[in-house]
Amino acid sequence: MMVFSKVREILIDSLKLKLDIEEIKKRLSNQDKSIELIFIYLDELIEKQENPPPRQQIGIRIHSE
């Protein structure tokens, strides 16, 4: 009877461990996607800095005739 109880405990602990491992895998998968998205945004920002749009001049324009 004690052996059965011990085996049941081990199986329950094993199942809990497997579920925890699966949860960790899911979290890591989501983090990988988030990190990839961050790098995509960083690439876009770097690209925008390398090719800035032309700026319009500010100030008073004096027309000479």
MORALIN-V622962 format. One record per helix or strand of 3 or more residues. SS is the DSSP state (2 for helix, 1 for strand). FROM is the first residue (numbers start at 1). LEN is the number of residues. Records with the same first field share a line. If there is no record, write none. Layout:
# MORALIN-V622962
SS: FROM-LEN + FROM-LEN
This chain:
# MORALIN-V622962
2: 2-49
